[in-house]
Structures are given as structure tokens and as C-alpha cells.
Amino acid sequence: MQAKIARGTEPRKRLAIVSSWNENCGNASYTFALKKEFEKHYDVEVLPLDLFVLQKPSRLFRRLGDRHISKLASRLKEFDYVNIQFEAGLYGATIPSMRRRILQLIDAAPNLILTMHRLDMDNGSLFRGFVDSVRSRSIVPFRQVQVTKAIAALYKAVVDRCRERAQTKNVWIKVHTKRERRLIKEAFGFENCVDFPLAFLNETERDRVIRDVRRDIVLKRFGLPEGAKTIGAFGYVSNYKGFETLVRATSILPPEWHLLIVGSQHPQSVRPWVEIDPYLNKLVREIESGSVAAEGKPELDVAAHHAFPLGLASAPMQDPMPELRDRVRFVGNVSDDDFTFLLRNTDAVVLPYQEVGQSMSGVVALALESGARLFCSNALSFSEARRFYGEVYSSFDIGNYLEVAQKVQYDSAEYSDVRDKIYGKYNIMRSVEIQCQLFNGVANYAN
């Protein structure tokens, strides 16, 4: 029986969030945070994407995936507002499938905010790719340019469709960097675009995480000796993450330093009959080669294997360094609560990403919110984060493991005060507040 609505009150508006859900992925974690905050304003239902059928390329699964999207699209008319979380790979295994499905959802949504987690632009040259293929005697460079162009065309089609539909209904795009907002407004001519960084923790959650300093628990959990120090690598183990930089840094740090790799192989990289993911294999070999090098030197000159500040040329001899394999822990996937706990209780969180055109990293947002001692490479995505936050973490050049080793030991910069101030401006509550304004046609967010 339907509950009676009290006289003088109106029923709450209904919001649908289309996203991955209850999955081991960043989008699902972000949607969980969004849902909790949106529920203060609306009745919220997550319409989960069925990744089991959507991400398979066979004809049978293409049909099942299309049917699944059609069912979701038919349900959108039940809601007052719709938020679509758009990460292209969630919607299909081929670019035509991704395009067909996301456009169908855009068309069906009555009042829409499309959250675009990245924006790839066409900056490749088929001629350059052809020349590179001829020189290398491989079709790979040419194919890579073709794929880059196809993905860029997909994002253009999404923005173009939003612009078309905005002529007859309320449609906005939300991005996570100022660079992407500028591209959508200037390159694609769509004015209804706002930028806001990723945010996860509300005030209560943030206060609890920051107070939860228990590094001894981390040492016990991973079998590390008393007095050990930890470097944390967080997120999926993918080649652009540059985790080998941290392996090399660990190999030259003093023996009390250990590396925790919190994450696993990306689910979309799992292939039948593949013994081990190529990048993961590269990482394991790097660790083993460091261990073999240590085994071959029973009396190590520690000064040659430690990173020291400029001007410090020597150090006293110590016991032989333990094998590198004993100083690296593959933690695997953990719950969202464990993820933030480890961010807070790792001595140094290091993000050594390469530059691949990535949008804002969710790990950066969570690390800042949880009070992590954070070090980021000079990749452009982290530079974009600084356009919101300012100087709130330490940086190093991509691939420079010597710099990483030096800074995790000796960098004493303290950012807690400025982070508190920035959190007051960029938080999950403000993000949802802005989106509620957009849903209601009140676009007073200063861009």
C-alpha cells in the first residue's frame, strides 16, 4: 500500500544513476558516494550496468547487451532526473557498441547530467602512423592511431548528441578538469558544461579517517617488522601507472622501507589462456631481478644502494640488504573502507603515473581527503588537479626513481592546513549541491 503524502507537502523527486554498481571499479565506488549524498535531496535508485554482458564482443553478448541498455532506457522515463556515469569501457567491448548504447540512454533521459570521466581528443596523424609502421615493419603504430581516432570520434558523438538534446530538454555535462570543460565549450561548442573534481568523503567520514592513525595495524596485517616504513601504490596494476618506478625506488631505499601494491590486474585485461598479464609479468620480473642482484652481494655497500640528499656521499656499513621480493607485498583488491585506511596509514603514497591523457585520478582525491602523505608524478592529469587544489602534495619527474627514493625519506612538506581549506570548497556535498541546481535549471555555478 502506498504511503499517504501529508497535506501541504510534495513527493520527493526521483533520481536515477546509471553506473556500474557492486563492482570492483572506481566508478562503482564513486557512485556509492554520490548516492549517499543525493539521498539527502531525492529518492535515488542506481540502475546498474550489467558488465557481464556489456563488455563481451561476441554477437550473442552484443544482442544481450543491447537488450539490457534498452531496458534501462525504457526505465528512465520513470524518473525526474538522470545522472549517467560515462566511462566508455563500461558500455561495450567495441566502439560501435559503446556509441550506440550511450546515445540511446542520452536520448531517453528526461533531465540529464552526464558525468564524463575523461575526454579523448583527435590529435593523431594517420600519415605519421603509416610512416612509423613502415619504419618498424609493424602494423601496430598505424592501428594505434586508428583506434585513437575512433575513440575521439566516440567522445565527439556523445558531446554532439548532448548539445542536440539540450535544445529541447535540460542536459548538462560534468567533467573533472578545467581542461576538459574548456574543450567541450570551445572545441565542441556546448555551453552546458561544469567542472568539479572527484570527491568521495563527507565531513563525518573524512574526520573519522583522518583520526584513524594506526600504522602498527598495517605492519601486523602484512607481516612487516616493527619499525618498518611503507610506500603505497594504489589502483589497478596497469602499464601507465608506472609501478616499476616504485620497485626501483624501493630497491635503493634503506631496508626498513617496504612497498605495498594495493590493487590488482584490471578486470578488462583478463584474457582466456593468458598465463600472466604482460605488465604484471614485467613487474614481477623487475622484483625478482632486484632480489637476484641482492643475493649475489653478501656484503652490500649501503651507500651505493640508498638514496641520500645531495652532498651526503657515504654511509656506515650495515647488514646485507634483505631481498627485494621480501620488501614488496601484493595486497590485491580491498574494500573501500580498507582502501582509505591504507591511504591514511601508509608512510608515503606515491602515484608514479605516465602521461596518457588521463582525466583526474580518484586516488588523488581520496588521498587528499584522507590526509595521506602524497607524492605525484608530473603527469598532466596531476597538474590539472593542482588547478583546483593548488600546492597540496609533493611532485617528482615521471620515472625518476632516485627522486622518489629521496623525497619519501626527506621531504618534510606539511599540507594539512591548506587541504582543510580546499576541502571546504571541493567536497562531495558541494558537488551534489551544484548538480541539484543544474537539475532544477539554476545554473549559478561560477565557471
C-alpha positions, 0 to 999 in steps of 0.5 A: 500500500502506498504511503499517504503524502501529508497535506501541504507537502510534495513527493520527493523527486526521483533520481536515477544513476546509471553506473556500474554498481557492486563492482570492483571499479572506481566508478562503482565506488564513486557512485556509492558516494554520490548516492549517499549524498543525493539521498539527502535531496531525492529518492535515488535508485542506481540502475546498474550496468550489467558488465557481464554482458556489456563488455563481451564482443561476441554477437550473442553478448552484443544482442544481450547487451543491447537488450539490457541498455534498452531496458534501462532506457525504457526505465528512465522515463520513470524518473525526474532526473538522470545522472549517467556515469560515462566511462566508455569501457563500461558500455561495450567491448567495441566502439560501435557498441559503446556509441550506440548504447550511450546515445540511446540512454542520452536520448531517453533521459528526461533531465540529464547530467552526464558525468564524463570521466575523461575526454579523448581528443583527435590529435593523431596523424594517420600519415605519421602512423603509416610512416612509423609502421613502415619504419618498424615493419609493424602494423601496430603504430598505424592501428594505434592511431586508428583506434585513437581516432575512433575513440575521439570520434566516440567522445565527439558523438556523445558531446554532439548528441548532448548539445542536440538534446539540450535544445529541447530538454535540460542536459548538462555535462560534468567533467573533472578538469578545467581542461576538459570543460574548456574543450567541450565549450570551445572545441565542441561548442556546448555551453552546458558544461561544469567542472568539479573534481572527484570527491568521495568523503563527507565531513563525518567520514573524512574526520573519522579517517583522518583520526584513524592513525594506526600504522602498527595495524598495517605492519601486523596485517602484512607481516612487516617488522616493527619499525618498518616504513611503507610506500603505497601504490594504489589502483589497478596494476596497469602499464601507465601507472608506472609501478616499476618506478616504485620497485626501483625506488624501493630497491635503493631505499634503506631496508626498513622501507617496504612497498605495498601494491594495493590493487590488482590486474584490471578486470578488462585485461583478463584474457582466456589462456593468458598465463600472466598479464604482460605488465604484471609479468614485467613487474614481477620480473623487475622484483625478482631481478632486484632480489637476484642482484641482492643475493649475489652481494653478501656484503652490500655497500649501503651507500651505493644502494640508498638514496641520500640528499645531495652532498651526503656521499657515504654511509656506515656499513650495515647488514646485507640488504634483505631481498627485494621480493621480501620488501614488496607485498601484493595486497590485491583488491580491498574494500573501500573502507580498507582502501582509505585506511591504507591511504591514511596509514601508509608512510608515503603514497606515491602515484608514479603515473605516465602521461596518457591523457588521463582525466583526474585520478580518484586516488588523488582525491581520496588521498587528499581527503584522507590526509595521506602523505602524497607524492605525484608524478608530473603527469598532466592529469596531476597538474590539472588537479593542482588547478583546483587544489593548488600546492597540496602534495609533493611532485617528482619527474615521471620515472625518476626513481632516485627522486622518489627514493629521496623525497619519501625519506626527506621531504618534510612538506606539511599540507594539512592546513591548506587541504582543510581549506580546499576541502571546504570548497571541493567536497562531495556535498558541494558537488551534489549541491551544484548538480541539484541546481543544474537539475532544477535549471539554476545554473549559478555555478561560477565557471 
